Amino acid sequence: MTLIGRTRARGVETLSLDAPERRNALSAALVAELADALTDAGRDGGVRAVVLTHTGNTFSAGADLRDPPAPQALTGLLRQLVELPKPVVARVTGHVRAGGLGLLGACDIAAASDTATFAFTEVRIGVAPAVISLPLLPRTDPRALARYYLTGERLDAAEAVRTGLLTAYGEDVDEVLAPVLDGLRRAAPEALAETKRLLTARVLETFDRDAADLTALSARLFSSATAREGMTAFLERRDPEWTV
């Protein structure tokens, strides 16, 4: 079963998360297949830029609680997005939760429709947004991130732009992205690669410094009794035992 759709138009490779029945949750298989698709796009001289999008009404619900990827695999995927020598553009027309926001943070440009919603739901199932902080902390407003990390509140597209989670939003995300993709198609490939290297240097410093610690933290939290209660409560559609 293919979990990543691939299409190409005028040098733009579109990779679609294609497991809508699981709300495009980040399973071990989906993460591995997306990593392979990105590797192929990075090596292909005919690819000028990558668009990362989705099928269904959810961009990604975060980690698949039934088949989660290893923390090291998710860390590797986020770094691959940041290091890819082609610009990566997120195209969102649905909801984004938890680990899905790590994908947005790792993309160079992120645009959404005005109906998209976003939430860091990790604390509500007893874990922390550890690994996804690697691309997010250097790129987003720290005061806003503190609020949404700690509360798990939902935010809309306008607030996501204000906080730095998104680049832009609009009623029609393809209209928003049209000038972006036109600009990328007009840019020299070598110039794009070097410009991206300039823009991602600070993000990669965070990976170099913190990836091992945050990956270990994620593994520890996901294996805890608190996380087991939180994930069980989520799957049973009830409040976890700590709710007051």
VENLINBEL-V427061 format. One record per backbone hydrogen bond with DSSP energy under -0.5 kcal/mol. NH is the residue of the N-H (numbers start at 1). CO is the residue of the C=O. E is the energy in kcal/mol with one decimal. If there is no record, write none. Layout:
# VENLINBEL-V427061
nh=[NH | NH]
co=[CO | CO]
e=[E | E]
This chain:
# VENLINBEL-V427061
nh=[5 | 7 | 9 | 12 | 13 | 13 | 14 | 14 | 15 | 15 | 16 | 16 | 17 | 17 | 18 | 18 | 22 | 23 | 24 | 25 | 26 | 27 | 28 | 31 | 32 | 33 | 34 | 35 | 36 | 37 | 38 | 39 | 40 | 41 | 42 | 43 | 44 | 45 | 47 | 48 | 48 | 49 | 50 | 51 | 52 | 52 | 53 | 53 | 55 | 59 | 60 | 61 | 64 | 65 | 69 | 73 | 74 | 75 | 76 | 77 | 78 | 79 | 80 | 81 | 82 | 83 | 84 | 87 | 89 | 90 | 91 | 92 | 92 | 95 | 96 | 97 | 98 | 100 | 101 | 102 | 102 | 103 | 104 | 105 | 106 | 107 | 107 | 108 | 109 | 111 | 112 | 113 | 114 | 116 | 118 | 119 | 120 | 121 | 124 | 125 | 125 | 126 | 127 | 130 | 133 | 134 | 136 | 137 | 139 | 140 | 141 | 145 | 146 | 147 | 148 | 149 | 150 | 151 | 152 | 155 | 157 | 160 | 161 | 162 | 163 | 164 | 164 | 165 | 166 | 167 | 168 | 170 | 173 | 175 | 176 | 177 | 178 | 179 | 181 | 182 | 183 | 184 | 185 | 186 | 187 | 187 | 192 | 193 | 194 | 195 | 196 | 197 | 198 | 199 | 200 | 201 | 201 | 204 | 205 | 206 | 207 | 208 | 209 | 210 | 211 | 214 | 215 | 216 | 217 | 218 | 219 | 220 | 221 | 222 | 223 | 224 | 228 | 229 | 230 | 231 | 232 | 233 | 234 | 235 | 236 | 237 | 238 | 243]
co=[16 | 14 | 12 | 9 | 11 | 49 | 7 | 12 | 13 | 51 | 5 | 14 | 15 | 53 | 3 | 16 | 19 | 20 | 19 | 22 | 62 | 25 | 67 | 27 | 28 | 29 | 30 | 31 | 32 | 33 | 34 | 35 | 36 | 37 | 38 | 39 | 40 | 43 | 44 | 11 | 46 | 11 | 87 | 13 | 50 | 89 | 15 | 51 | 17 | 95 | 95 | 23 | 26 | 63 | 26 | 70 | 70 | 71 | 72 | 73 | 74 | 75 | 76 | 77 | 78 | 79 | 80 | 48 | 50 | 109 | 52 | 90 | 111 | 57 | 117 | 60 | 119 | 97 | 98 | 98 | 99 | 99 | 100 | 101 | 102 | 103 | 104 | 88 | 88 | 90 | 168 | 92 | 170 | 113 | 155 | 96 | 153 | 119 | 121 | 121 | 122 | 123 | 122 | 128 | 130 | 131 | 132 | 133 | 136 | 136 | 163 | 141 | 142 | 143 | 144 | 145 | 146 | 147 | 148 | 118 | 116 | 156 | 157 | 158 | 159 | 160 | 161 | 160 | 160 | 110 | 110 | 112 | 171 | 172 | 172 | 173 | 174 | 175 | 177 | 178 | 179 | 180 | 181 | 182 | 183 | 184 | 188 | 189 | 190 | 191 | 192 | 193 | 194 | 195 | 196 | 197 | 198 | 200 | 201 | 202 | 203 | 204 | 205 | 206 | 207 | 210 | 211 | 212 | 213 | 214 | 215 | 216 | 217 | 218 | 219 | 221 | 224 | 225 | 226 | 227 | 228 | 229 | 230 | 231 | 232 | 234 | 233 | 240]
e=[-2.5 | -1.9 | -1.8 | -1.8 | -0.7 | -2.4 | -3.1 | -0.6 | -0.6 | -3.1 | -2.2 | -0.5 | -0.5 | -2.6 | -3.3 | -0.5 | -1.9 | -1.7 | -2.6 | -1.4 | -3.3 | -1.7 | -1.6 | -2.5 | -2.0 | -2.4 | -2.6 | -2.3 | -2.0 | -2.2 | -2.4 | -2.1 | -2.2 | -2.3 | -2.7 | -1.5 | -1.1 | -0.6 | -1.8 | -3.5 | -0.6 | -1.4 | -2.8 | -2.8 | -0.5 | -3.0 | -2.8 | -0.6 | -2.1 | -1.9 | -1.2 | -1.5 | -1.5 | -0.8 | -0.9 | -0.8 | -1.9 | -2.5 | -2.4 | -2.2 | -2.4 | -2.3 | -2.2 | -2.1 | -1.9 | -2.8 | -1.7 | -0.6 | -3.2 | -2.9 | -2.7 | -0.5 | -2.4 | -1.8 | -2.5 | -2.5 | -2.5 | -2.6 | -2.3 | -0.6 | -0.8 | -1.1 | -1.5 | -2.4 | -1.7 | -1.1 | -0.7 | -1.7 | -1.6 | -2.6 | -1.4 | -1.9 | -1.3 | -1.5 | -2.2 | -1.3 | -0.5 | -1.1 | -1.0 | -0.6 | -1.8 | -0.8 | -2.1 | -2.4 | -1.3 | -1.9 | -1.4 | -2.3 | -1.2 | -1.3 | -2.8 | -2.6 | -2.1 | -1.7 | -2.4 | -2.9 | -2.1 | -1.9 | -1.5 | -2.7 | -0.7 | -2.2 | -2.1 | -2.0 | -2.2 | -0.8 | -0.8 | -1.6 | -1.7 | -3.6 | -1.5 | -1.5 | -0.6 | -0.6 | -1.7 | -2.1 | -1.2 | -0.6 | -2.9 | -2.1 | -2.2 | -2.1 | -2.2 | -1.4 | -0.6 | -0.8 | -2.4 | -2.3 | -2.2 | -2.4 | -2.7 | -1.9 | -1.7 | -2.1 | -2.1 | -0.7 | -0.6 | -2.7 | -1.7 | -1.4 | -1.8 | -2.7 | -2.2 | -3.1 | -2.2 | -2.7 | -2.5 | -2.1 | -2.2 | -2.4 | -2.2 | -2.3 | -2.7 | -2.5 | -1.1 | -1.5 | -1.9 | -2.2 | -2.6 | -3.1 | -2.2 | -2.7 | -2.1 | -2.4 | -2.1 | -1.1 | -2.5 | -1.7]
